Amino acid sequence: MTRTTNLSRPIIEALYSEALVLADDVRAVFALGTKEPGMGENDEVRLALSIEGLKTTTRMMHVLAWLLNQRAYFSGELTENQVRRHGELPGDRDSDASQLAKLEPETRELIEETVKLHGRIARLDEAWRKDFEVASPARAFQDKIGRAFGRFG
């Protein structure tokens, strides 16, 4: 896998498209939880759906907001300084395992997809804020060799 050294419009647009599709799936699943209870649904399942639904939709809104800020930056609507000062991705809230256990496997998988996307965006945000300073194993080895020869030279 190739490491990126900067964010680019194509990266942001691809992530934005992915996030929109995922957000639509989230909306469809969790909107069902707001309707009248169906046959056999109990209050614990509806509560679990509400709790995890709120966390999941919030997570997706944070991801989309971050991506929209990046899109605005690439469109010239925001400066880099504005994005750096006000566009940091908020942290994520972990799901409650006991609540997840009450949900259907498909719903749990959808929640996990949102967690993974948030994690990817969080890593990009962190790297971008550090100007993509990547510690190269090869560079570290070269530096070590240089120091070793410097002592004996």
N, C-alpha and C positions, 0 to 999 in steps of 0.2 A: 504494500500500500504506500502510495506517495504521500509525503507530508506536504501540506501547503505552507507557504511562507507569508501569506497574506490573505485577507478576504477579498473576494471579487464578486462582481455583480452576478455572474453565472452560478457561483456557489450559493449566494443568498437567494437567488430566484429558485433554484432547485429545492433548497430547504423550505422556502416559503410555500411552494407548490405542495410539497410533502406535508407540511404542517396544516395547510388548508384542508386537504383530504382527511387527515387524521382528526382535525377539529370537527369536521362534518360528521365523521363516524361517532365521535364522542357525543356530539349534540344529539344524534339520532338515538343512541343507546340510553343516555341519561335523561332525555326528554320523556322517555317512556315511564320513568320512575315518578313523574309528576302527575300522571293520570290516576284515575280511580284504581284501587287495587283489583287485580284480577283474581280469578278463582285459585285458591290455594296459596296465594301470597300472604306472608305474615308480616307483622310489623317490624320484626328484626331485619328481614331482608330489605324492606323498604328503607329502613333507617341506614343500613349499610350502603345501600345504593345512593342515598342522599349524602352521606358522609364522604364516601369515596368519589362520588360524582362532583362534589364541590371542590375537592382537592384536584381532581383530574381536569375539570374545566378551568380552574385557576391556573394550573400548570400550563395548559394550552394557551391561555390568554397571555401569560408572561412570555412564552415562546413567540407567539405572534407579534406581540408588542416589540420585542427585541428585533425580530426580523423586519418589521415595518420601520423601525428606527434606522436599521442598516440600509434598507431600500431608500429611505429619505436622504441618507448620507450620499449614496451613490447617485441619486437624482439631483444633488446639489441643494436640497431643501434644508439640510442640517449640516453644520460644520463638524469636523472630526472632534473638535473640542466639546461641542454640545453633546455629541454621542458619548464621548468618554465620561463627561460629567454627569449626564442624566440618563444614559441608556444601558446601565448595567443590568444583566439578567438577575432577577431576584432568586434567592435560593429555593429549593424544592422542599416540600413537606412529604415525609415518608408516609406510605400507606400503612394502615393498621392491619396486621396479618389476621387478626380475629374477624375484622369486618370483611376483608377480602375473601376469607373462607366461606362466607355466606353467599357470595356472588357466583354467577355462572362462569364456567371456564372461559368462554368467549369474552366476557366482560373483564375478567382478570387479565387476559391477554391484551386487550385494548388498553387497559390502564398501564400495563408493562411497556407497551409501545410508546406511550406518552412519556413515561419515566426515561426510557432510552433516548428519545428525541431531546428531552430537556437536558439530559446528561451530555449529549453531543454538542448542543448549543452552548452549554455551560463551559465545556472544554474550549470551544472556539472563542467564546467571550474572554475567557481567562488568557488564552494565547494572544488574542488580539490586543488585550490590555497590556500585555508584556512585550508587544511588538514582535511576537512569534520568535522569541529567543528560545531556540531549541538546542538543548545540550546534545551535541553530536558525539556518539561513542568514539568515532574515528578521531575527532578533534581532541577528545579527552586523552586518548591513547598517544597521539602525537605530542601533546603537551607533556605527558608523563615521560615519554622518551627524551624530549628536549630537556626536561629538568634533570633526568638521570645523566645524560651526556654532559650537561652543564656542570654537574658536580665533579665529573671525572676529567673534564677537559682543561 
